[in-house]
Amino acid sequence: MSETEARERTTRSTDTDESSLKWLSGFVSLVGAWIFISAFVYPSMSMTSYWNNLIIGAAIFLVAGYNYYRMSRGMSASVGSSSFVALLGLWMILVPFIMTASTAFWSDVISGIVVAIVAGYNAYAGRSERAGAPAGTA
């Protein structure tokens, strides 16, 4: 196999990886929007849970959306942003156990698990993608 063929194959697999990371960031952003909206869907939740869902949901939506935007413009994923969103996802898993139980208990736990796993994967994949990139390109 020639060097050009190997380079083309590597470029195609990198493009596919970047595309999947972009869509995963978009998905996480939508889960953040759900967390935000759930504050209005479950009206009997406590005020603490209400404000937590509004603030954390908006933060996840905006930061994951920022990562999606970056990748849509041909830039690499922000590992720091993905890591921060993963931490917010972990917070959403813990919040129902720390604060008073609310009607949104399982919504918060499942949304937190999804965000933590997908954003954590994005951070990991983005980090390993940068490690393999030539110096000065990422």
Buried (B, 14 or more C-beta within 10 A) or exposed (E): EEEEEEEEEEEEEEEEBBEEBBEBBBBBBBBBBBBBBBBEEBEEBBEEBBEBBBBBBBBBBBBBBBBBBBBEEEEBBBBEBBBBBBBBBBBBBEBBEEBEEBBBBEBBBBBBBBBBEBBBBBBBBBEEBEEEEEEEEB
